[in-house]
Amino acid sequence: MLDNMPRGTICIEDIEMGMTRHLRKVVTDRDIELFAEVSTDRNPVHLDDDYAQDTIFEGRIAHGMLTAGLISAVIGEQLPGHGTVYMGQTLKFLAPVRPGDMVHAEVEVIGIDHGKRRVQLDCRCLVNGKKVLIGEATVLAPSRKFD
């Protein structure tokens, strides 16, 4: 991973509207192979060059959920970070991610419920400035009161 923000925890008491965090990562053939192994999703559009050439993608693509996993990494490592509990996520896949693509995954705070410790996040992944994934996440943020 490249150009990533510091890892750790931002407690609900310190989260502000508009806060953003991000990471950048090149998706490799090995990432795709490992994701296929762990998820058991061995769809040949991800793993077989010849097969994938004859699809609408005209080549291999990464699993959509591998890309979504980068959003999870930003949430779990940076904003809010360690101690965060995922409550829900919507996703819309706009374009394929291919082996060798640099993915920029970013989350932005768009809602805060301090009483319930809930944070709503706008989520997006881009390749070369083009959105490939968008969505929203709701998370339970850690609190200093419970540390």
PyRosetta script that sets phi, psi and omega in degrees:
from pyrosetta import init, pose_from_sequence

init()
pose = pose_from_sequence("MLDNMPRGTICIEDIEMGMTRHLRKVVTDRDIELFAEVSTDRNPVHLDDDYAQDTIFEGRIAHGMLTAGLISAVIGEQLPGHGTVYMGQTLKFLAPVRPGDMVHAEVEVIGIDHGKRRVQLDCRCLVNGKKVLIGEATVLAPSRKFD")
pose.set_psi(1, 150.2)
pose.set_omega(1, -177.6)
pose.set_phi(2, -125.2)
pose.set_psi(2, 154.3)
pose.set_omega(2, 165.2)
pose.set_phi(3, 53.9)
pose.set_psi(3, 38.1)
pose.set_omega(3, -175.5)
pose.set_phi(4, -92.9)
pose.set_psi(4, 150.8)
pose.set_omega(4, 178.4)
pose.set_phi(5, -74.2)
pose.set_psi(5, 163.1)
pose.set_omega(5, 179.6)
pose.set_phi(6, -60.2)
pose.set_psi(6, 144.7)
pose.set_omega(6, 178.0)
pose.set_phi(7, -89.8)
pose.set_psi(7, 157.9)
pose.set_omega(7, 178.4)
pose.set_phi(8, 146.2)
pose.set_psi(8, -141.9)
pose.set_omega(8, -174.8)
pose.set_phi(9, -136.0)
pose.set_psi(9, 135.3)
pose.set_omega(9, 168.1)
pose.set_phi(10, -115.5)
pose.set_psi(10, 112.0)
pose.set_omega(10, -177.1)
pose.set_phi(11, -72.6)
pose.set_psi(11, 156.1)
pose.set_omega(11, -178.8)
pose.set_phi(12, -52.2)
pose.set_psi(12, -34.3)
pose.set_omega(12, -178.7)
pose.set_phi(13, -65.4)
pose.set_psi(13, -20.4)
pose.set_omega(13, -176.5)
pose.set_phi(14, -109.6)
pose.set_psi(14, -3.1)
pose.set_omega(14, -178.9)
pose.set_phi(15, -78.5)
pose.set_psi(15, 137.1)
pose.set_omega(15, -178.8)
pose.set_phi(16, -128.0)
pose.set_psi(16, 150.9)
pose.set_omega(16, 175.4)
pose.set_phi(17, -56.1)
pose.set_psi(17, 139.4)
pose.set_omega(17, 177.3)
pose.set_phi(18, 85.6)
pose.set_psi(18, -9.0)
pose.set_omega(18, 176.9)
pose.set_phi(19, -57.5)
pose.set_psi(19, 141.2)
pose.set_omega(19, 176.6)
pose.set_phi(20, -133.2)
pose.set_psi(20, 153.8)
pose.set_omega(20, 171.1)
pose.set_phi(21, -145.3)
pose.set_psi(21, 156.1)
pose.set_omega(21, -176.7)
pose.set_phi(22, -153.5)
pose.set_psi(22, 168.1)
pose.set_omega(22, 167.5)
pose.set_phi(23, -144.5)
pose.set_psi(23, 159.7)
pose.set_omega(23, 173.7)
pose.set_phi(24, -126.3)
pose.set_psi(24, 138.7)
pose.set_omega(24, 179.7)
pose.set_phi(25, -149.4)
pose.set_psi(25, 137.9)
pose.set_omega(25, 171.4)
pose.set_phi(26, -83.2)
pose.set_psi(26, 125.4)
pose.set_omega(26, 177.1)
pose.set_phi(27, -82.0)
pose.set_psi(27, 120.5)
pose.set_omega(27, -175.9)
pose.set_phi(28, -103.5)
pose.set_psi(28, 165.2)
pose.set_omega(28, 172.9)
pose.set_phi(29, -56.4)
pose.set_psi(29, -41.1)
pose.set_omega(29, -179.6)
pose.set_phi(30, -63.0)
pose.set_psi(30, -40.8)
pose.set_omega(30, 176.5)
pose.set_phi(31, -56.7)
pose.set_psi(31, -45.6)
pose.set_omega(31, -178.5)
pose.set_phi(32, -64.9)
pose.set_psi(32, -43.4)
pose.set_omega(32, 178.6)
pose.set_phi(33, -63.0)
pose.set_psi(33, -44.3)
pose.set_omega(33, 179.6)
pose.set_phi(34, -65.5)
pose.set_psi(34, -40.2)
pose.set_omega(34, 178.6)
pose.set_phi(35, -63.8)
pose.set_psi(35, -40.8)
pose.set_omega(35, 177.4)
pose.set_phi(36, -60.8)
pose.set_psi(36, -40.9)
pose.set_omega(36, -179.6)
pose.set_phi(37, -66.6)
pose.set_psi(37, -47.6)
pose.set_omega(37, -176.7)
pose.set_phi(38, -69.1)
pose.set_psi(38, -42.8)
pose.set_omega(38, -175.7)
pose.set_phi(39, -83.4)
pose.set_psi(39, -18.8)
pose.set_omega(39, -172.3)
pose.set_phi(40, 67.8)
pose.set_psi(40, 14.7)
pose.set_omega(40, 175.0)
pose.set_phi(41, -88.2)
pose.set_psi(41, 96.7)
pose.set_omega(41, -177.1)
pose.set_phi(42, -106.9)
pose.set_psi(42, 32.0)
pose.set_omega(42, 177.1)
pose.set_phi(43, -51.9)
pose.set_psi(43, 127.6)
pose.set_omega(43, -176.1)
pose.set_phi(44, -64.0)
pose.set_psi(44, -15.1)
pose.set_omega(44, 176.6)
pose.set_phi(45, -64.4)
pose.set_psi(45, -20.0)
pose.set_omega(45, 178.8)
pose.set_phi(46, -94.5)
pose.set_psi(46, -24.8)
pose.set_omega(46, -166.7)
pose.set_phi(47, -121.3)
pose.set_psi(47, -18.5)
pose.set_omega(47, -172.0)
pose.set_phi(48, -119.9)
pose.set_psi(48, 108.9)
pose.set_omega(48, -177.5)
pose.set_phi(49, -56.7)
pose.set_psi(49, -47.3)
pose.set_omega(49, -177.3)
pose.set_phi(50, -62.6)
pose.set_psi(50, -46.6)
pose.set_omega(50, 178.5)
pose.set_phi(51, -60.1)
pose.set_psi(51, -48.8)
pose.set_omega(51, -174.3)
pose.set_phi(52, -64.5)
pose.set_psi(52, -28.2)
pose.set_omega(52, 179.0)
pose.set_phi(53, -61.0)
pose.set_psi(53, -29.7)
pose.set_omega(53, -177.2)
pose.set_phi(54, -92.3)
pose.set_psi(54, 12.1)
pose.set_omega(54, 178.6)
pose.set_phi(55, -101.3)
pose.set_psi(55, 175.1)
pose.set_omega(55, 177.9)
pose.set_phi(56, -62.9)
pose.set_psi(56, -17.6)
pose.set_omega(56, -179.4)
pose.set_phi(57, -86.0)
pose.set_psi(57, -16.1)
pose.set_omega(57, 179.8)
pose.set_phi(58, 53.6)
pose.set_psi(58, 38.6)
pose.set_omega(58, 178.1)
pose.set_phi(59, 155.7)
pose.set_psi(59, 167.7)
pose.set_omega(59, -177.8)
pose.set_phi(60, -66.4)
pose.set_psi(60, 147.9)
pose.set_omega(60, 176.3)
pose.set_phi(61, -132.3)
pose.set_psi(61, 157.0)
pose.set_omega(61, 174.6)
pose.set_phi(62, -75.5)
pose.set_psi(62, 154.8)
pose.set_omega(62, 172.8)
pose.set_phi(63, -60.1)
pose.set_psi(63, 137.2)
pose.set_omega(63, 177.4)
pose.set_phi(64, -59.1)
pose.set_psi(64, -37.4)
pose.set_omega(64, -178.3)
pose.set_phi(65, -73.6)
pose.set_psi(65, -20.8)
pose.set_omega(65, 172.1)
pose.set_phi(66, -65.1)
pose.set_psi(66, -45.0)
pose.set_omega(66, 177.4)
pose.set_phi(67, -62.3)
pose.set_psi(67, -44.6)
pose.set_omega(67, 178.6)
pose.set_phi(68, -61.1)
pose.set_psi(68, -30.6)
pose.set_omega(68, 178.1)
pose.set_phi(69, -61.1)
pose.set_psi(69, -25.9)
pose.set_omega(69, 177.5)
pose.set_phi(70, -69.5)
pose.set_psi(70, -33.1)
pose.set_omega(70, 173.7)
pose.set_phi(71, -63.4)
pose.set_psi(71, -45.6)
pose.set_omega(71, 178.2)
pose.set_phi(72, -57.6)
pose.set_psi(72, -38.9)
pose.set_omega(72, 179.4)
pose.set_phi(73, -64.3)
pose.set_psi(73, -41.8)
pose.set_omega(73, 178.6)
pose.set_phi(74, -63.5)
pose.set_psi(74, -45.0)
pose.set_omega(74, -179.0)
pose.set_phi(75, -64.5)
pose.set_psi(75, -46.5)
pose.set_omega(75, -175.1)
pose.set_phi(76, -77.2)
pose.set_psi(76, -20.7)
pose.set_omega(76, -177.1)
pose.set_phi(77, -110.7)
pose.set_psi(77, -20.9)
pose.set_omega(77, -171.1)
pose.set_phi(78, -129.9)
pose.set_psi(78, -50.5)
pose.set_omega(78, -173.7)
pose.set_phi(79, -142.5)
pose.set_psi(79, 104.8)
pose.set_omega(79, -2.0)
pose.set_phi(80, -71.8)
pose.set_psi(80, -23.3)
pose.set_omega(80, 176.2)
pose.set_phi(81, 105.1)
pose.set_psi(81, -153.5)
pose.set_omega(81, -174.9)
pose.set_phi(82, -56.5)
pose.set_psi(82, 132.8)
pose.set_omega(82, -179.0)
pose.set_phi(83, 94.9)
pose.set_psi(83, -5.2)
pose.set_omega(83, 179.2)
pose.set_phi(84, -72.4)
pose.set_psi(84, 143.6)
pose.set_omega(84, 175.9)
pose.set_phi(85, -117.2)
pose.set_psi(85, 122.0)
pose.set_omega(85, 176.8)
pose.set_phi(86, -69.2)
pose.set_psi(86, 132.0)
pose.set_omega(86, 177.0)
pose.set_phi(87, -112.0)
pose.set_psi(87, -28.6)
pose.set_omega(87, 179.6)
pose.set_phi(88, -174.5)
pose.set_psi(88, 159.1)
pose.set_omega(88, -178.6)
pose.set_phi(89, -154.4)
pose.set_psi(89, 132.6)
pose.set_omega(89, 168.1)
pose.set_phi(90, -107.9)
pose.set_psi(90, 149.3)
pose.set_omega(90, -179.5)
pose.set_phi(91, -141.0)
pose.set_psi(91, 142.8)
pose.set_omega(91, 170.1)
pose.set_phi(92, -133.9)
pose.set_psi(92, 124.1)
pose.set_omega(92, -179.1)
pose.set_phi(93, -93.5)
pose.set_psi(93, 120.3)
pose.set_omega(93, -173.2)
pose.set_phi(94, -101.9)
pose.set_psi(94, -27.3)
pose.set_omega(94, -177.8)
pose.set_phi(95, -159.4)
pose.set_psi(95, 155.9)
pose.set_omega(95, -179.1)
pose.set_phi(96, -75.0)
pose.set_psi(96, 153.3)
pose.set_omega(96, 170.3)
pose.set_phi(97, -108.0)
pose.set_psi(97, 131.4)
pose.set_omega(97, -176.1)
pose.set_phi(98, -109.9)
pose.set_psi(98, 156.8)
pose.set_omega(98, 174.5)
pose.set_phi(99, -53.8)
pose.set_psi(99, 133.4)
pose.set_omega(99, -179.3)
pose.set_phi(100, 94.4)
pose.set_psi(100, -11.0)
pose.set_omega(100, 178.5)
pose.set_phi(101, -71.6)
pose.set_psi(101, 139.9)
pose.set_omega(101, 171.3)
pose.set_phi(102, -88.9)
pose.set_psi(102, 116.7)
pose.set_omega(102, 179.8)
pose.set_phi(103, -100.6)
pose.set_psi(103, 130.3)
pose.set_omega(103, 174.1)
pose.set_phi(104, -104.9)
pose.set_psi(104, 109.6)
pose.set_omega(104, 179.9)
pose.set_phi(105, -103.3)
pose.set_psi(105, 130.8)
pose.set_omega(105, -175.2)
pose.set_phi(106, -140.8)
pose.set_psi(106, 143.1)
pose.set_omega(106, 172.4)
pose.set_phi(107, -125.0)
pose.set_psi(107, 148.6)
pose.set_omega(107, -179.7)
pose.set_phi(108, -136.9)
pose.set_psi(108, 134.1)
pose.set_omega(108, 178.9)
pose.set_phi(109, -71.6)
pose.set_psi(109, 122.9)
pose.set_omega(109, 178.9)
pose.set_phi(110, -122.0)
pose.set_psi(110, -2.8)
pose.set_omega(110, 177.6)
pose.set_phi(111, -164.0)
pose.set_psi(111, 142.8)
pose.set_omega(111, 179.9)
pose.set_phi(112, -138.6)
pose.set_psi(112, 129.9)
pose.set_omega(112, 171.3)
pose.set_phi(113, -119.4)
pose.set_psi(113, 93.6)
pose.set_omega(113, -175.5)
pose.set_phi(114, -60.8)
pose.set_psi(114, -38.7)
pose.set_omega(114, -178.2)
pose.set_phi(115, -61.4)
pose.set_psi(115, -37.7)
pose.set_omega(115, -179.5)
pose.set_phi(116, -99.3)
pose.set_psi(116, -0.7)
pose.set_omega(116, -178.4)
pose.set_phi(117, 61.4)
pose.set_psi(117, 27.0)
pose.set_omega(117, -178.6)
pose.set_phi(118, -97.8)
pose.set_psi(118, 140.0)
pose.set_omega(118, 178.3)
pose.set_phi(119, -128.0)
pose.set_psi(119, 133.1)
pose.set_omega(119, 176.2)
pose.set_phi(120, -103.5)
pose.set_psi(120, 133.4)
pose.set_omega(120, -175.1)
pose.set_phi(121, -125.0)
pose.set_psi(121, 132.5)
pose.set_omega(121, 168.5)
pose.set_phi(122, -81.7)
pose.set_psi(122, 131.9)
pose.set_omega(122, -174.9)
pose.set_phi(123, -122.6)
pose.set_psi(123, 139.8)
pose.set_omega(123, 178.2)
pose.set_phi(124, -154.1)
pose.set_psi(124, 149.3)
pose.set_omega(124, 172.2)
pose.set_phi(125, -126.4)
pose.set_psi(125, 136.9)
pose.set_omega(125, -179.5)
pose.set_phi(126, -128.0)
pose.set_psi(126, 148.1)
pose.set_omega(126, 171.0)
pose.set_phi(127, -126.1)
pose.set_psi(127, 122.5)
pose.set_omega(127, -177.6)
pose.set_phi(128, 51.8)
pose.set_psi(128, 40.2)
pose.set_omega(128, 177.5)
pose.set_phi(129, 79.7)
pose.set_psi(129, -2.4)
pose.set_omega(129, -179.4)
pose.set_phi(130, -101.7)
pose.set_psi(130, 130.3)
pose.set_omega(130, 179.1)
pose.set_phi(131, -67.1)
pose.set_psi(131, 128.1)
pose.set_omega(131, 176.5)
pose.set_phi(132, -111.9)
pose.set_psi(132, -16.6)
pose.set_omega(132, 180.0)
pose.set_phi(133, -153.1)
pose.set_psi(133, 137.7)
pose.set_omega(133, 173.0)
pose.set_phi(134, -136.3)
pose.set_psi(134, 159.4)
pose.set_omega(134, 177.1)
pose.set_phi(135, 173.3)
pose.set_psi(135, -175.3)
pose.set_omega(135, 176.7)
pose.set_phi(136, -134.4)
pose.set_psi(136, 145.1)
pose.set_omega(136, 177.2)
pose.set_phi(137, -124.4)
pose.set_psi(137, 147.3)
pose.set_omega(137, 170.2)
pose.set_phi(138, -118.5)
pose.set_psi(138, 129.2)
pose.set_omega(138, -176.9)
pose.set_phi(139, -132.9)
pose.set_psi(139, 156.7)
pose.set_omega(139, 171.1)
pose.set_phi(140, -97.1)
pose.set_psi(140, 115.9)
pose.set_omega(140, -175.6)
pose.set_phi(141, -87.2)
pose.set_psi(141, 149.0)
pose.set_omega(141, 175.2)
pose.set_phi(142, -67.8)
pose.set_psi(142, 158.4)
pose.set_omega(142, 179.9)
pose.set_phi(143, -131.5)
pose.set_psi(143, 145.0)
pose.set_omega(143, 175.6)
pose.set_phi(144, -62.8)
pose.set_psi(144, -26.6)
pose.set_omega(144, -178.3)
pose.set_phi(145, -62.8)
pose.set_psi(145, -23.5)
pose.set_omega(145, -175.0)
pose.set_phi(146, -109.8)
pose.set_psi(146, 7.5)
pose.set_omega(146, 180.0)
pose.set_phi(147, -85.2)
pose.dump_pdb("model.pdb")
